[in-house]
Amino acid sequence: MIARSDATRWGAVAKLLHWTVAIAVIGLLVGGLTMTDLKTSPQKFQLYALHKSVGISVLALMLLRLAWRGIDPRPRETGSDHPWLAFAARAVHRLFYVLLIAMPISGWVYNSAANFPLRWFGWVQLPALVAPDKALKQWAHEVHEVLAYTIIALLIVHVAGALKHHLIDRDDTLRRMLPFAGQRAETALTAPNQDPP
Amino acid sequence: MIRRLARAAALSLLLATTAAFGADYTMRSGSLQFAGVQQGERFEGRFERFAPTIRFDPADLAASRFDVQIELASASTDNDERDEALKGADFFAVATFPKARFLTTVMRRIDATHFEADATLTLRDHTVALKFPFTFETTTSGARLTAKVTLDRLAFGIGAGDWASDDDIGHQVEVTVELSLVAKP
C-alpha cells in the first residue's frame, strides 16, 4: 500500500487515520451516551477515564489529519453527484473536522470545570483548560451533548452518502476508502475466486 | 530600661496567668483538610463544618483535652461527582453516620511547642486509636494549633468492597488541621 493518496485512490495514511478515528468516534458515542446512566462504581470512573483518553486521542488524530490533508493530494470526486450534492458532501467533510476537534475540547473543558484530573491512558498528565466552575461545567456538558447528537446526524448523512455512491452510482467513492481495497485490486490477478477471466 | 523590663515582666506574668486560667479555647477560624489519591492523582478536600472543643494547658496536660465533632456531609473536594460518592453509603454514609468524633485521651509534651496525644477517631461504625502529634503556640491574641496525620481509610471501612483497591483510591489519607484559637474569657 502506498502511504500517500493520488488522483484515484486514498493512501494508507489517510485510510488509517479515517478508520482509526471512525472506530474511536463510534466507541465514544456509544460509551458516552450510556456511561452516564451507570451506578457510581470504580468501573464507572475507569470507563470515564478511558472515554477521556480515547477522546484526547481523537483530538490529536484530527489535528494530524488536518495537517496531512494539507500536504496529501485528494482523490478526484467521481462526478456522480449533482453540484449541490457534491457541495453538501464537501461541507459534511469540513464540518466533521470542526466537530471532531470541538468535541474533545468541549469534553476537556467539561472535565476541567468539573475538577477531574486528566491523565492520558494513566500515563501523561494533561493540564486543566479552565479552573473548577459549576456554571461552566454545566454549559460545557450541554455543548458536549449537543455536539454528540450533531455528530451522530452527520455520521448518518456521511454513511448514507457513501452507500449512495456504492449502491446507486456504483462508483469507487466507498471502495477506495476501504482498508484493503487497494490490496485486493493489486492481488486480483492471483486471487482464485475473483473476476473469472 | 528597668521600667521597660518590669513592664515586660508584668505583662508576661499577666499572659501566663491568663493562659493558666484560659485553658479553654474557642475557634476563631480554622481548616480541617484532607488529601487523597484517586486514579494516581492527588486531590484535596475539606470539611466546611466542624466543632472543636479545645481545653489545653501545656502546664497541665492531664486536664487538657480536644473533642471535635465533624459534620461529614460538609465534606467537599470541589468535584460534585466525587463529593456525592464520598457522602454515599460506600464511603462516609452520612445518612447513617452524620458525624465523626475525634477525642484525645493522654497528652505528652515533646518540646516547647510540640506535643503528642493518644486519640480516638470515630468515623462511620469504626473507632480507631491513633497518635496525634500537634503543635500548640500561644499568640498575642490566643493560640494556634496545627497537626498533620495520615489515616488508612480502610481502617474505618471507608470505600471497602468494590472501592478497596489502592490503585483506584489510595488507602492513605492525609489530614491537616489548622486552628486559630481565642481563649475563652
Interface residues (C-beta under 8 A of the other chain):
Chain A: T40 S41 P42 F45 Q46 A49 A114 N115 F116 P117 R119 G122 Q125 P132 K134 K137
Chain B: Q38 Q39 G40 E41 F43 T77 D78 N79 D80 E81 E84 A85 G88 D162 W163 S165 D168 I169
